[in-house]
Amino acid sequence: MAFKHWPLVRDVRFAQKCGRFLRGARKRRPDLNWDEFRRIARHFKTDDMGSFPERGYLFQLASDLPADAKVVEVGSWMGASTCFIAGGLKGEKARIYAVDNFAGLSTCGEDAAWYNRHFQKLGATSTLEIFRKNFADLGFATRAEPVVSDSLAAAQSLAALRGAIDFVFIDGDHSYDACKADLLAWSPFVKRGGVIAFHDFGSRADGVTRAIFEQTRAGRFTEIVGVANTIIAFRI
Ligand SMILES: C[S@@+](CC[C@H](N)C(=O)[O-])C[C@H]1O[C@@H](n2cnc3c(N)ncnc32)[C@H](O)[C@@H]1O
């Protein structure tokens, strides 16, 4: 096991990095419940795909939504990003529709190899059980609506929610074609004045960046809400 994965070393590194992030976050947004953020971050300290600024930004976007907000996430994996969003939501009726095939399938070459390796390590055939356990452990189970489906099929089956979603977060297949298709399929779900955000903008997944640039130029979004590392958020 690499030195950085030794439990004590990992805990010290987590405390340092999270503490550094929280000092800035508390100054920028003293109104948000950053203790709740830290509780979620601690839960995911051994297996998380995002950085503190990205997770913090999702938490902030969710915290800024009205009570009982409805959220769609495309690409939930084991539910880490989903839980950071859930932690920011308020109101008993707040819900996250977590759309994922829960099989780690991707048409993006580099991603496909990564998922295969990770699935072998987990020894699992679906991430849905892990997703459910994470939500239950953190006390968010009532907020999650896992949608076990291909993204575009889910956009058909959930068509009744078009125009009724406060926040859509897209982090599914990172190929250009898939990201563009997700963007076109899911942006009509966002309410007027609501937010759509993407992971991996400006990352090595250049198809994501290209799809977003094209749609920005086409006037699909009214304004940029904010950027945190590779997350970019727009208002519809
Ligand atoms: C990068 S991971 C999501 C990570 C998660 N949002 C997080 O930050 O913790 C991408 C996920 O998208 C899912 N996915 C990829 N293509 C999909 C598709 N066409 N339909 C549904 N899910 C898809 C994969 O199964 C994988 O779980």
The ligand as an ORCA input file, in Angstrom:
! r2SCAN-3c Opt
* xyz 0 1
  C     -17.739     10.335    -13.523
  S     -18.929      9.208    -12.936
  C     -19.960     10.196    -11.928
  C     -19.292     10.653    -10.668
  C     -20.197     11.312     -9.668
  N     -20.994     12.368    -10.267
  C     -19.359     11.902     -8.551
  O     -18.854     13.031     -8.746
  O     -19.202     11.257     -7.523
  C     -19.908      8.970    -14.364
  C     -21.116      8.085    -14.160
  O     -21.923      8.224    -15.317
  C     -22.553      6.991    -15.584
  N     -22.918      6.987    -17.005
  C     -22.101      7.093    -18.067
  N     -22.800      7.070    -19.210
  C     -24.109      6.959    -18.861
  C     -25.322      6.875    -19.590
  N     -25.351      6.943    -20.931
  N     -26.469      6.778    -18.896
  C     -26.476      6.722    -17.547
  N     -25.345      6.789    -16.803
  C     -24.178      6.905    -17.444
  C     -21.520      5.931    -15.209
  O     -22.164      4.723    -14.863
  C     -20.816      6.599    -14.009
  O     -21.352      6.115    -12.811
*
